[in-house]
Amino acid sequence: MVSIAFVVPQQGPTGLYGPSCLACGQLAVEQLNARNGIAGRQIELVYVDAGRPAEVVAEEVGRLVDSGRVDAVAGWHISAVRVALARRIRGRVVYAFAAMHEGGDDTPGVFLLGERPVNQLLPAAAWLREHHGARRWVVVGNDYVYPRVTGSVAREALQDKGSEIVHSAYVPLGTSDFRGVLDELRTTPADGVIMLLMGQDAVHFNRQFARAGLSDRLLRLSPAIEENTLLGAGAGANDGLFAAAAYFDGMHTVESGEFERTYYARFGPFAPALNAVGESCYEAIRFLARLGEVAGSIDIGSVAALPSGHFYDSPRGLMRLDGNLVDQDVYLAAADGLQFTIQEQIAHTS
C-alpha cells in the first residue's frame, strides 16, 4: 500500500475548494487502483485539512511522516502551508504541491505542479493590455507569501512591458469587508485590479466590487478565480472578470474533454464544480504515479534521479518537467455569468 497525505482545505476561506479537491482526488485513486496503483502498490489517501493555520497543518503532516504512516504528500493548499510543511518534513518524502505558486522552492523532494507568474499572470496582463488597453493595475491580495511575492514580481515585470502597478493592498486571509479597499479603488487612477485573493475572500470582494459600481470602470484579473468562486459570487458580480489557469471546465481540448466526461460519469450532474483547483489535485496524484512508473518507486532517493525535461500527459495536455517545476499550457478566460469562456491560450508547453 502507498499512503499519501492528501492535504486539501476543508474549512476557512479556501474551504470553498474542498469538495472539488476531494472528488478529484478520489477519482484519481480509483482510476489508478483499477490499474497498477503506484509502482504496483494500491493507493490510499490520508486526509489532512489544509484550511487550518499553516503550522498546525505542517505539524500533523510531520507526525505522519515521522511515524512512517505516509509515503508521500500531495494536494492543493496555499503557499503559506507549503512553506511550513516543507520545513517540517525536511525532504524526507516526495511532496507534489498542486497549487499555482510564486515561482520556486528548492526544498528536496518538492515538485511544484501549478502555474507561476511567468506563464500565467504576466502573459494574461499582456493580453489585457493589447486587447483592452489595461496598463495601470492595482494589486489586491491576501497577506501571505504567494500574493506578496507574485505582486512584487508583477510590479517589476510589468514596468518592462509598458504597464505598471500603481497601488497595492494586502488584507488578512479571511477578510469579508473590503470597504476600505474599494474606497481606494474609486480614487486610484487604474484600468484594472489584479486579484490575488483566495476562495471566500474573493467571493466577498467580487460581490462588493460589483455593488460599488466598479465593474464598468475596472477589469479584474485573477490567477486563482475558478468555477466555485463564480458560483459563490453570483452571475451579477462577474462582469469584466478574467482568470488565467491551465485548466477550466469545458475548455474543449481532447484531454480535458475526456477528464470531464469521466468525472461527471462518476459523480453525476450535481458533482462539486470541476475546476482548476480540483483538477490540480487529480494532477498531483497522477504525477506521483508517473514518478513511480518512471523511477520504479516514489521514495525520495529514486525520484531524485529523475531527469529534467521529462514529458507526460494530463487533463491539461502535454506537460514537461523542468527541474522541480512543470511547464504547461495556460489559458485566459472571461467570466460569462457562472462559467468561463476561453479567450486565448497565453502560454505553451515548450
MOWOLIN-V817256 format. One record per run of one state. SS is the DSSP state (h for helix, s for strand, l for the rest). FROM is the first residue (numbers start at 0). LEN is the number of residues. If there is no record, write none. Layout:
# MOWOLIN-V817256
ss = (SS,SS)
from = (FROM,FROM)
len = (LEN,LEN)
This chain:
# MOWOLIN-V817256
ss = (l,s,l,h,l,s,l,s,l,s,l,h,l,s,l,h,l,s,l,s,l,s,l,s,h,l,h,l,s,l,h,l,s,l,h,l,s,l,h,l,s,l,h,l,h,l,s,l,h,l,h,l,h,l,s,l,s,l,s,l,s,l,s,l)
from = (0,1,8,12,33,37,38,40,41,42,49,53,66,71,75,78,89,93,97,100,101,109,112,115,116,119,120,132,135,142,144,159,163,171,178,187,191,196,198,211,218,222,226,233,234,237,240,245,253,267,275,295,299,304,310,314,316,322,324,327,329,336,338,347)
len = (1,7,4,21,4,1,2,1,1,7,4,13,5,4,3,11,4,4,3,1,8,3,3,1,3,1,12,3,7,2,15,4,8,7,9,4,5,2,13,7,4,4,7,1,3,3,5,8,14,8,20,4,5,6,4,2,6,2,3,2,7,2,9,3)
